[in-house]
Amino acid sequence: MGMKQGVRALATLATVGILAAACSSTPAASGGGASASTGTSAAASGGTSAAPSSGTSAAASGGTSAAPSGSQAGLIKLRFQSQWVVQAQFGGYYAALDQGYFKDEGLDVQILPGGPDINNLQVVASGGAEIGTSWVPKTLASREGGTDLVTISQILQRSGTRMVSFKNSNITTPTQFAGKKIGSWFGGNEPELFAAMTKAGLDPKKEDVIKQDFNMVAFTSADLDVAQAMIYNEYAQVLETKNPATGQLYKPEDLNVIDFNDPSIGTAMLQDAVIARDSWLKQPGNEDVAVKFLKASYRGWMYCRDNPDKCADILTKAGSTLGKSHQLWMMNEINGLIWPSPNGIGQFDQAAWDQTVNIATTYGILKAKPTEGAFRTDLAQKALQGLTGDTKGTGFTKTTVQLTEGGS
């Protein structure tokens, strides 16, 4: 399958903007091979439809930009660089655009979709967009490499990365990865896995870690014993695939799932966060612009929590090619990674930040702890203060999503 590229070196994060492959790989994009399953997953409720603001996708580098310029309508133009293609992982931003929340704040936001050829961190770092989103370890690595990127809001409160194996493999802990064919996307998506292996006494440099494609074909074809899967995407791809032994879709009970959030594993790291350049934030008026962007985005995420079906429709209208059941699964699981937000939507959990930094430094993802100013909480706090409604989602529970073959 061209996938068995054994890796013998502990990969560290690239200096500037590594592709957010795992954090948002799309099932259909690479032909997926995934059929769909009647797996259960949960989601809240949805939003309306919306297309991205006149957005072409960002160039990988983009020129430098000063303060956002006002549009003819008197709105402030702002470019937001997503870390992957249009899908429910970014539903809150598309909902904010569709529902007019950005416009309510005086902003004319253009969402720039990401993809395999878009280096989302580099786009923001070089001025191709004023604000973007990325996984925290990747942003920290880019700072260590010389960028001035700052994390200004933390959207996902929990990690969505899992390791999946079939039940008959009897792989239930990282210790049992020894001697197995282990799939990973690399490109900045491996830190939780490598940290868990190292913690379990294994050396990732010596184990058979194989570069995994952005689908689960190698796993369902038994070319991998255990594979990386986002709970909102690749895990569903397996459940959308027919089990050749039964002719029915795979079920959750056919699988073993290792969750890095599990305290017994303890290597979960912070993922989707909002970032901006420190130099941009320091320009007059831009802190206020960032607060307005965050406030509208938080409203968008609250909308997607309360209206998941409508939010899925928004994403389809915005250009997502994912099937309806897969999109609903993704929206449901993304909501489960955001809600509840004990400190309020978009706010920081110091313990989770510290764990991310400790793992990154302990296992060689970073050479040293981040310099002062790697994150700031004041903008997210100001944005939260201006919101009404349920900003914590304390009572949120996921719903059941019925997957279909191929996620259609």
Secondary structure, DSSP 8 states (H G I E B T S, - for coil): -----EE-S-----SS-----GGG--TTTTT-------------B---B---SS-----SS-----S--B-TTS-EEEEEE-SSSSSGGGHHHHHHHHTTHHHHTTEEEEEE---TT--HHHHHHTTS-SEEEEEHHHHHHHHHTT--EEEEEE--SS--EEEEEEGGG---SGGGGTTSEEEE--TT--HHHHHHHHHTT--TTTSEEEE--SSSHHHHTTS-SEEEEETTTHHHHHHTSB-TTTSSB--GGGEEEEETTSTTT------EEEEEEHHHHTSTTHHHHHHHHHHHHHHHHHHHHH-HHHHHHHHHHTT--S-HHHHHHHHHHHHHHHSS-TT-TT---HHHHHHHHHHHHHTTSSSS---TTSB-SHHHHHHHHT--S-SS-TT---------GGG-
